[in-house]
Amino acid sequence: MSFLSATLSRVKPSPTIAVTTKAAELKAAGRDVIGLGAGEPDFDTPQNIKDAGVAAIAAGKTKYTAPDGILELKQAICAKLKRDNALEYLPNQISVGTGGKQILYNALMATLNPGDEVVIPAPYWVSYPDMVLLAGGEPVVAPATLENNFKLTPDQLEAAITPKTKWLIFNSPSNPTGAGYDRAELKALTDVLMRHPHVWVMTDDMYEHLAYDGFEFCTPAEIEPALYDRTLTCNGVSKAYAMTGWRIGYAAGPVELIAAMRKIQSQSTSNPCSISQWAAVEALNGTQDFLPANNEIFKRRRDLVVSMLSAIDGITCPVPEGAFYVYPSIAGLIGKTTAAGTIIENDEVFATALLEEADVAVVFGAAFGLSPNFRVSYATSDEALKTACTRIQEFCAALT
Ligand SMILES: Cc1ncc(COP(=O)(O)O)c(C=O)c1O
């Protein structure tokens, strides 16, 4: 019998972290690898936010805080939710954790019993199914299609719901596809949820501010106020504020659920880093002026990557509304042979061959629950993107 817990055997390590690690190893060995695997902006944290962190250290704000966050940050989050999402919350309805990841994990740990089902639209962020499994629940994957731009239809949602469903996890704009639901598309899904009062919705609004071509972000509790009492609205500062290393995420929801999440946090990590919390206060209350400027850059990169990948025979690359990912299909390349003699049987073989033969690291689609595709993160320099896409073009042109 293994010394390790049986629960652990149900989960796998994060494949996105695995790709990033492999690319880093090859780089360290002297190879000129371009990594398009990591899901973090290449921008530095804005200066005013860094200054707030430094000021917090200087002022001695370096001690334990309340387990789920300082009041000043909870107030800043309430103000943000009102300003950006027309949602009214009080500080006792807010939970702050060590990144969006811990917030989602706490919520699942706080609510799932064995056999409880969680509907996860695919393609999904890699961590959702494994977090559900770790919490003792059962992930139920609801597959969307490329034809519908990777967005779940009301019928597909309806088909995934059973009497055992506890949550729908809803992520828009999406990692890995960048797909964002507009108001009508989201209303059609919340209408389905209104017919199933036992189902709650856990939103993942991490990419809220990363939207292009006038796409307007919306979130379930805003679109259907009747869902307010069974919605946990989750968000964080990692992506939009280029604060991935600071580790601050948050959730807003019913008091009882927030209290349950606090209990878990108080017995696991205690509070998120005090210094990071003060920096996050500045992120949410301070100037938001750099957001449109960053989005201009992201949009330019998205357009560059979409046009260079779309030019490849056998690749279809939809134009996403937001985030910093594209999720092209390689359906037209399956069965072909690379210059080194590898047969592209599936997207994992494609991604491995691309790394080994063309020095470009991407993440294969099977990791996100929809194949045959791969995910490109365009949160890297224009220069690197151009070179990487040229390499992908040459790699594909050499296929026979
Ligand atoms: C969809 C999505 N949700 C949550 C997270 C986690 O964010 P954080 O770094 O704040 O834990 C990520 C990060 O990759 C993400 O892509």
The ligand as a Tripos MOL2 file, in Angstrom:
@<TRIPOS>MOLECULE
LIG
   16    16     1     0     0
SMALL
NO_CHARGES

@<TRIPOS>ATOM
      1 C1         -8.6390   30.9340  -15.3300 C.3       1 LIG1
      2 C2         -7.6880   31.1170  -14.2000 C.ar      1 LIG1
      3 N1         -8.1840   31.1380  -12.9590 N.ar      1 LIG1
      4 C3         -7.3750   31.2850  -11.8920 C.ar      1 LIG1
      5 C4         -6.0150   31.4150  -12.0430 C.ar      1 LIG1
      6 C5         -5.1630   31.5180  -10.8080 C.3       1 LIG1
      7 O1         -4.7590   32.7790  -10.5550 O.3       1 LIG1
      8 P1         -3.7630   33.1000   -9.3560 P.3       1 LIG1
      9 O2         -2.4170   33.2240   -9.9500 O.co2     1 LIG1
     10 O3         -4.2820   34.3900   -8.7640 O.co2     1 LIG1
     11 O4         -3.8440   31.9850   -8.3670 O.co2     1 LIG1
     12 C6         -5.4580   31.3690  -13.3100 C.ar      1 LIG1
     13 C7         -4.0020   31.4340  -13.4830 C.2       1 LIG1
     14 O5         -3.4420   30.9220  -14.4170 O.2       1 LIG1
     15 C8         -6.3210   31.2230  -14.4200 C.ar      1 LIG1
     16 O6         -5.8420   31.1770  -15.6680 O.3       1 LIG1
@<TRIPOS>BOND
     1     1     2 1
     2     2     3 ar
     3     2    15 ar
     4     3     4 ar
     5     4     5 ar
     6     5     6 1
     7     5    12 ar
     8     6     7 1
     9     7     8 1
    10     8     9 2
    11     8    10 1
    12     8    11 1
    13    12    13 1
    14    12    15 ar
    15    13    14 2
    16    15    16 1
@<TRIPOS>SUBSTRUCTURE
     1 LIG1         1 GROUP 0 **** ****
